Amino acid sequence: MTTALVTGATAGIGAAFARRLARDRHDLVLVARDAEALRRQAAELHDRHGIEAAVLRADLSTDEGIAAVEARLSDPGSPVELLVNNAGFGLKGSYLDVPVAEELRMLKVHCEAVLRLTTAAAGPMRRRGRGAVVNVASVAAFLPRGTYGASKAWVVQFTQGAARDLAGEGVRLLALCPGFVRTEFHQRAGMGTENVPGWMWLDADRVVDAALKDLERGRTVSVPDARYKVLMGAAKLAPRGALGGLSARAGRRYGPRRGEPEA
Ligand SMILES: NC(=O)c1ccc[n+]([C@@H]2O[C@H](COP(=O)([O-])OP(=O)(O)OC[C@H]3O[C@@H](n4cnc5c(N)ncnc54)[C@H](OP(=O)(O)O)[C@@H]3O)[C@@H](O)[C@H]2O)c1
């Protein structure tokens, strides 16, 4: 039995990863801030699938939180074969409306934590000659969408670069780029989603199935669902300036101008 560590495991996409990995008979280390939610989830997964589910309460917007997870990933006595860097959040409001301290908190969770945890996991994986890291980005990585999109673009670039550097060493890396997924994300950020058309919403369990299939196939970027593959293919061909306008128009159409919903 192998061990997987999932950050942001208690809700949404992270919870879907935890369910799927438990079903596949991985032992789990579940990371989030809410200790009670972690305990409940660990007990459920243990009872349903007979796997060992450990909990690690950590706030990845703090140095202590990141260091605690780094320590677990570096523990030679209990190797982690799959790391899922999934914890993340959105911020309601346009650039200059959001306090810079909040933007920095986002960069800490989306970029610094992803860098440090990938590094803590990938070293031991390389020494063992096997392992995998899934970094959850977003289709926002491919669109000019403020700090959120910029942070996710960093995740994609970083993951692809690291994947190339570790090619042939037995360590696989994947950047997962979903569109809108039904989770707690938008509600937690206070973003209205009533204007997002139904066809744009993805199911978290399906997103996870697609990601693990792409990881298995050796891809380094996964855009789950044919609808978003077409949209992102078109976005790649469009000039950057046109994308800025399109992105802003989509924001006006599918959500409030201030705090428009993000994927
Ligand atoms: N939903 C979408 O439409 C969508 C689309 C594309 C990409 N994504 C990305 O997918 C990832 C997961 O989002 P989701 O939609 O599943 O969100 P979600 O339902 O709100 O779940 C977020 C998870 O992250 C944890 N978390 C948040 N801040 C944390 C922190 N500082 N330290 C540790 N854990 C933290 C939360 O638990 P605690 O609050 O207990 O810490 C929770 O378990 C994010 O990186 C997001 O950017 C989401």
PDBQT file of the ligand as one rigid body, heavy atoms in Angstrom, charges set to zero:
ROOT
HETATM    1  N1  LIG A 301     -13.815  25.324  -7.814  1.00  0.00    +0.000 N 
HETATM    2  C1  LIG A 301     -13.353  25.783  -8.969  1.00  0.00    +0.000 C 
HETATM    3  O1  LIG A 301     -14.123  26.272  -9.840  1.00  0.00    +0.000 OA
HETATM    4  C2  LIG A 301     -11.880  25.669  -9.275  1.00  0.00    +0.000 A 
HETATM    5  C3  LIG A 301     -11.489  25.774 -10.623  1.00  0.00    +0.000 A 
HETATM    6  C4  LIG A 301     -10.143  25.675 -10.945  1.00  0.00    +0.000 A 
HETATM    7  C5  LIG A 301      -9.201  25.473  -9.953  1.00  0.00    +0.000 A 
HETATM    8  N2  LIG A 301      -9.598  25.394  -8.653  1.00  0.00    +0.000 N 
HETATM    9  C6  LIG A 301      -8.545  25.194  -7.645  1.00  0.00    +0.000 C 
HETATM   10  O2  LIG A 301      -8.783  23.963  -7.001  1.00  0.00    +0.000 OA
HETATM   11  C7  LIG A 301      -8.222  23.975  -5.684  1.00  0.00    +0.000 C 
HETATM   12  C8  LIG A 301      -9.258  23.489  -4.696  1.00  0.00    +0.000 C 
HETATM   13  O3  LIG A 301     -10.364  24.361  -4.737  1.00  0.00    +0.000 OA
HETATM   14  P1  LIG A 301     -11.850  23.900  -4.409  1.00  0.00    +0.000 P 
HETATM   15  O4  LIG A 301     -12.705  24.462  -5.462  1.00  0.00    +0.000 OA
HETATM   16  O5  LIG A 301     -11.909  22.456  -4.101  1.00  0.00    +0.000 OA
HETATM   17  O6  LIG A 301     -12.067  24.780  -3.072  1.00  0.00    +0.000 OA
HETATM   18  P2  LIG A 301     -12.884  24.492  -1.717  1.00  0.00    +0.000 P 
HETATM   19  O7  LIG A 301     -14.053  23.615  -1.950  1.00  0.00    +0.000 OA
HETATM   20  O8  LIG A 301     -13.110  25.845  -1.132  1.00  0.00    +0.000 OA
HETATM   21  O9  LIG A 301     -11.814  23.698  -0.799  1.00  0.00    +0.000 OA
HETATM   22  C9  LIG A 301     -10.627  24.316  -0.417  1.00  0.00    +0.000 C 
HETATM   23  C10 LIG A 301      -9.815  23.380   0.484  1.00  0.00    +0.000 C 
HETATM   24  O10 LIG A 301      -8.555  24.018   0.763  1.00  0.00    +0.000 OA
HETATM   25  C11 LIG A 301      -8.382  24.124   2.184  1.00  0.00    +0.000 C 
HETATM   26  N3  LIG A 301      -7.632  25.361   2.438  1.00  0.00    +0.000 N 
HETATM   27  C12 LIG A 301      -7.966  26.636   2.085  1.00  0.00    +0.000 A 
HETATM   28  N4  LIG A 301      -7.042  27.507   2.533  1.00  0.00    +0.000 NA
HETATM   29  C13 LIG A 301      -6.106  26.765   3.170  1.00  0.00    +0.000 A 
HETATM   30  C14 LIG A 301      -4.908  27.093   3.863  1.00  0.00    +0.000 A 
HETATM   31  N5  LIG A 301      -4.505  28.375   4.044  1.00  0.00    +0.000 N 
HETATM   32  N6  LIG A 301      -4.166  26.088   4.389  1.00  0.00    +0.000 NA
HETATM   33  C15 LIG A 301      -4.577  24.799   4.260  1.00  0.00    +0.000 A 
HETATM   34  N7  LIG A 301      -5.695  24.434   3.624  1.00  0.00    +0.000 NA
HETATM   35  C16 LIG A 301      -6.461  25.408   3.094  1.00  0.00    +0.000 A 
HETATM   36  C17 LIG A 301      -9.808  24.119   2.751  1.00  0.00    +0.000 C 
HETATM   37  O11 LIG A 301      -9.883  23.617   4.085  1.00  0.00    +0.000 OA
HETATM   38  P3  LIG A 301      -9.753  24.561   5.397  1.00  0.00    +0.000 P 
HETATM   39  O12 LIG A 301     -10.607  25.771   5.164  1.00  0.00    +0.000 OA
HETATM   40  O13 LIG A 301     -10.185  23.705   6.535  1.00  0.00    +0.000 OA
HETATM   41  O14 LIG A 301      -8.311  24.900   5.489  1.00  0.00    +0.000 OA
HETATM   42  C18 LIG A 301     -10.479  23.112   1.812  1.00  0.00    +0.000 C 
HETATM   43  O15 LIG A 301     -10.181  21.799   2.228  1.00  0.00    +0.000 OA
HETATM   44  C19 LIG A 301      -7.751  25.423  -5.456  1.00  0.00    +0.000 C 
HETATM   45  O16 LIG A 301      -6.363  25.488  -5.645  1.00  0.00    +0.000 OA
HETATM   46  C20 LIG A 301      -8.491  26.219  -6.524  1.00  0.00    +0.000 C 
HETATM   47  O17 LIG A 301      -7.781  27.381  -6.902  1.00  0.00    +0.000 OA
HETATM   48  C21 LIG A 301     -10.915  25.493  -8.286  1.00  0.00    +0.000 A 
ENDROOT
TORSDOF 0
